[in-house]
Amino acid sequence: MQPETERTAREELARVLAGGPGPGELDLDADMVDTYGLTSLNKLVFMMAVCDGTGAGLSHFTEEDIARMRTLRDVVDALEPYVGKAA
């Protein structure tokens, strides 16, 4: 896991969760829906922002791929192969 990708993902999730935990307080292995109350719309906003922030094209992921990303670690691990590869 690249520190830059994790940092960007933490910052973007904290931004979407406005008023929730800060980037450093987010648990990489917590379920984003159950723990932080992330809605499907907010998840899409988060994914768009984190993809923009890392240069990974959102088009690399299907709807099913995104649905399977339950934790912040899932997101970071999924993004890693595509960082800097906008499509």
C-alpha positions as a printed Julia matrix, in Angstrom:
87×3 Matrix{Float64}:
   0.0    0.0     0.0
   1.46   3.34   -1.03
   1.38   6.05    1.66
   0.28   8.71   -0.85
  -2.72   6.68   -2.0
  -3.73   5.96    1.59
  -3.32   9.63    2.57
  -5.47  10.78   -0.35
  -8.15   8.19    0.39
  -8.24   9.16    4.08
  -8.51  12.87    3.25
 -11.27  12.37    0.7
 -13.3   10.07    2.95
 -13.0   12.53    5.85
 -14.13  15.32    3.5
 -17.2   13.34    2.39
 -18.04  12.47    5.99
 -18.01  16.21    6.86
 -18.08  16.6    10.62
 -17.02  13.01   11.18
 -13.61  11.64   12.1
 -10.5   13.3    10.72
  -8.24  11.52    8.23
  -5.93  10.17   10.93
  -8.83   8.81   12.95
 -10.27   6.67   10.17
  -9.81   2.92   10.63
  -8.58   1.31    7.41
 -10.45  -1.89    8.21
 -13.77  -0.43    9.4
 -16.82  -0.96    7.22
 -17.45   2.49    5.73
 -21.24   2.03    5.74
 -21.68   0.41    9.17
 -19.04   2.43   11.01
 -19.18   5.83    9.31
 -22.67   5.81    7.79
 -21.4    6.28    4.24
 -24.35   6.36    1.84
 -24.21   5.0    -1.69
 -24.29   8.55   -3.06
 -21.48   9.64   -0.73
 -19.51   6.55   -1.7
 -19.72   7.56   -5.33
 -18.68  11.13   -4.49
 -15.79   9.72   -2.42
 -14.69   7.37   -5.2
 -14.78  10.16   -7.79
 -12.7   12.4    -5.52
 -10.15   9.75   -4.58
  -9.76   8.7    -8.21
  -9.21  12.34   -9.21
  -6.75  12.79   -6.36
  -4.68   9.74   -7.27
  -4.97   9.98  -11.03
  -6.71   6.6   -11.19
  -9.55   6.57  -13.67
 -12.93   5.72  -12.15
 -13.68   3.91  -15.41
 -11.33   1.11  -14.3
 -14.02   0.0   -11.85
 -17.44  -1.49  -12.43
 -20.44  -0.85  -10.23
 -19.86  -4.29   -8.72
 -16.2   -3.49   -8.0
 -17.2   -0.37   -6.1
 -19.93  -2.22   -4.2
 -17.33  -4.77   -3.01
 -15.14  -2.01   -1.57
 -16.4   -2.07    2.0
 -13.37  -0.68    3.84
 -10.9    2.09    3.23
  -8.22  -0.58    2.83
 -10.33  -2.21    0.07
 -10.43   1.12   -1.75
  -6.7    1.79   -1.41
  -5.78  -1.74   -2.5
  -8.12  -1.54   -5.5
  -6.72   1.84   -6.56
  -3.04   0.92   -6.33
  -2.7   -0.75   -9.75
  -4.35   2.24  -11.45
  -2.71   5.22   -9.73
  -1.64   7.66  -12.42
  -3.52   5.73  -15.09
  -6.56   7.83  -15.84
  -8.76   6.27  -18.45
